[in-house]
Structure formats: structure tokens, C-alpha cells
């Protein structure tokens, strides 16, 4: 079984728990192991939270979920001004850091993480999780 969902959301804080609940439901329908689901929910929360907090100029964002029995692929795309990928690709922010854990957590909890940013056209983060 395979499920595909594409959401267009306003760039506001209330959009984050809504998309997280949708992912949880999709994973539940496909009987995905809870630990994989928890990892994906956290990664998705961080990706959407980064858009809401940092996507300068964005008024909306899009989340695409592709869920199957053996894997999940997620794209989070915004229409903001873009960002410096080199700056965002930093290492472990450290235990005392108040900020900068989002991409670090996404990389730690998922597979095949890709970032794309185009000035004045927006940004994309893609990540996947393979289920054993």
C-alpha cells in the first residue's frame, strides 16, 4: 500500500501540529512501527518549525508525504527568500546551544537529507526514512 499527500499550509505556528497529526495518521494506517513514526514526526516538526521561524518572506509552505510499507519520503518547501545552505549545514550545535538543532536532528533521525535553496524563490528540505 502507498499513500501520497500534498498540503499547502499558511506559514504560521498552528500549521506544524496539524501536519504532524496527518503524518501520524498516515503511518498508523500503514502500521508503521511507532519508533520510526516518532523519528519522522520529530524530523517533520523541526523542518516545518524552521520554515515558520526562519523562512523570511514566506506566506505559505507545502508539505509532501509519500508513505509506503517500507519507507517514507517527505518534502517541505517554502516560498521565502532562501537561505545560505553552507551556513545551515553546520555540525552538532552542542549541548548548551539554545538554537540550531533542527537540521542536526533531521539528519540524525532520517536518511537521504537534501537541502535546496534559491534566492527569492524559496527552499526545500527532503528527507526519507526506510523501515526495516
C-alpha positions in Angstrom: 0.0 0.0 0.0 1.2 3.5 -0.7 -0.2 6.9 0.4 0.6 10.3 -1.1 -0.5 13.6 0.5 0.3 17.2 -0.5 -0.6 20.0 1.8 -0.4 23.8 1.2 -0.3 25.5 4.6 -0.1 29.0 5.9 3.3 29.9 7.3 2.1 30.0 10.9 2.8 28.1 14.1 -0.6 26.3 14.1 0.3 24.6 10.8 3.0 22.5 12.4 0.9 20.3 14.8 -1.7 19.8 12.0 0.8 18.3 9.6 2.4 16.2 12.3 -1.0 14.7 13.1 -1.6 13.9 9.5 1.7 12.1 9.3 0.9 10.2 12.4 -2.4 9.1 10.9 -0.9 8.0 7.6 1.8 6.0 9.4 -0.8 4.4 11.6 -3.0 3.3 8.7 0.1 1.6 7.2 1.0 0.0 10.6 4.5 1.6 10.6 6.5 0.9 13.8 6.0 3.6 16.4 9.7 4.3 16.8 10.0 5.1 13.1 6.9 7.2 13.4 8.3 9.1 16.3 11.5 9.8 14.5 9.6 11.1 11.4 7.3 13.2 13.5 10.2 14.9 15.2 12.1 15.5 11.9 8.9 16.8 10.3 8.2 19.1 13.2 11.8 20.5 13.0 11.5 21.0 9.2 8.2 22.8 9.5 9.3 24.8 12.5 12.3 26.0 10.6 10.1 27.3 7.8 7.7 29.1 10.2 10.6 30.6 12.2 13.2 31.3 9.5 11.7 31.4 6.0 11.9 35.1 5.5 9.2 36.4 3.2 7.3 33.1 3.1 3.5 33.3 3.4 2.9 29.6 2.8 4.7 26.3 2.7 4.0 22.9 1.1 4.5 19.5 2.7 4.5 16.4 0.5 4.3 13.0 2.2 5.0 9.7 0.3 4.4 6.8 2.7 4.7 3.2 1.8 5.1 -0.1 3.7 8.9 0.1 3.6 9.7 3.8 3.5 8.5 7.4 3.9 9.8 10.4 1.9 9.0 14.0 3.0 9.5 17.3 1.2 9.0 20.6 3.0 9.0 23.6 0.5 8.6 27.3 1.2 8.2 30.4 -1.0 10.6 32.6 1.1 13.8 34.4 0.2 16.0 31.3 0.6 19.0 30.8 3.0 22.7 30.1 2.9 23.0 26.3 2.7 26.7 26.4 3.8 25.7 28.2 7.0 22.8 25.9 7.7 24.9 22.7 7.1 26.8 23.2 10.4 27.9 20.4 12.7 26.4 19.4 16.1 25.3 22.6 17.8 26.4 21.4 21.2 24.5 20.5 24.4 24.5 24.1 25.6 23.2 25.7 22.4 19.7 27.3 22.6 19.3 27.1 18.8 20.5 25.3 15.7 19.4 21.8 16.4 16.7 21.5 13.7 18.8 20.3 10.7 21.1 18.3 13.1 18.1 16.4 14.4 16.6 15.8 10.9 19.9 14.4 9.8 20.2 12.2 12.8 16.6 10.8 12.6 16.2 10.3 8.9 18.1 9.2 5.7 19.0 10.9 2.4 18.6 14.5 3.6 18.9 17.1 0.9 18.6 20.9 1.1 18.0 23.2 -1.8 17.6 27.0 -1.6 17.2 29.5 -4.4 17.4 33.2 -3.7 14.0 34.9 -3.9 12.4 31.5 -4.9 12.3 29.6 -1.6 13.8 26.5 -0.1 13.3 22.7 0.0 14.3 20.1 2.5 13.9 16.5 1.5 14.3 13.6 3.9 13.4 9.9 4.0 13.2 7.0 6.4 13.5 3.4 5.4 11.6 0.9 7.6 13.4 -2.4 8.4 
